[in-house]
Amino acid sequence: MSKKFLGRKSLLVHSILTKRRASKHHKCGIQLPQAQAQRLIEWLQPYKELPYKVLATLSDGEKSIITAMNSSWPDAPHQRCQYGLTKP
C-alpha cells in the first residue's frame, strides 16, 4: 500500500492473508521524498527472496510503484486500490 505521509511517499509491504507485516526480519516500510522506481525495486529485493508466492500487488496508482511491482513480480496482476480510485 502506498500513501502520502508527512509529504513523502510511503510504501508498505503487508500480507493480506495473515494481516501482518510480510517479514519480521526486514523493514516493511520505506519513505522517499518522491517515488523512484529503481530505488523501490532494490528495496523490494529481499521480499522477492521470501518463500511466498505473490498473488497480486496493490497500490494507489503511483507510476513508479507500479513499475517496481511489475518488475519485481511480473506474473502477479496489479490493481489500484479502491480508495486510490476515488482520489482526484
N, C-alpha and C positions, 0 to 999 in steps of 0.2 A: 504494500500500500504506500502511496506517495502522498504527502501533504505538505503544505506550507507551514513552517514553524519558525517564528521569530525572523521572518524574511528570508529563510533558507529553505531549500528543497530537502525533504527528508524521505528516505527510502527505508521501509521496514520489511523484514522477512518474517513471515508468520505462517504457521501450519493451521489450516482451516480444520483439519480432522482432529487435532489434539488441542486446538485453541491455545497453543503455547508458541514460544519462540522456536524457530526451526532448529536451532542448535544451542545447547548450553555452553559450548566450547568456543563459539565465535560471537563477535559483536553482531547483533541482529538489527542494527540501525546505522545509518550514515547520514550526515548533514553536509551539504555542499552549498556554497554561495549561489551557484547555479548548477543545474544538472548537466553533467558531462558524460556522454555515453561510454567513452573509453575508461574513465575512472570507475564508473559503475560496473563495467564488465570485469575489471580487475578485482573490484570489491566482491563481486558475486562468485568468483572462482572457488573459494572454499565450499560454498554451498553446492556447486556442481559436483564436488567430490564426495558429498554425503551419499549414503546408500539408499536414497529415496527417489522414487520416480516423481518428477514434477508433472502433474496432470494438467495444470493451466497456470497462467500468470494473470495478474490483475493490476491495473494502475489507473491513475486519474487522466490518462491520455497524454502525458508529457512525452514528446517525441524521443528524447534521449533515453528515457526509461524503457520505452517500448523497444527501441533499438537494442539496448543492453539485454533485455529479457529475451528477445528473439535471437540474439547472438548466443546467449548462454544456453537456452533451451529451445532450439529451432523446431522441435517436434511438438512442443506444448502450445496449444492455442492461447492467444492473448485476448483479454476482454477488458473493456473500460468499465470501471465501477459505476454503479447507478448514481451515486452521489456526484461523481465527476461529470456525468451526462447533464446534470441539472445546472452546472456552473456555466456562466456566460462565456 
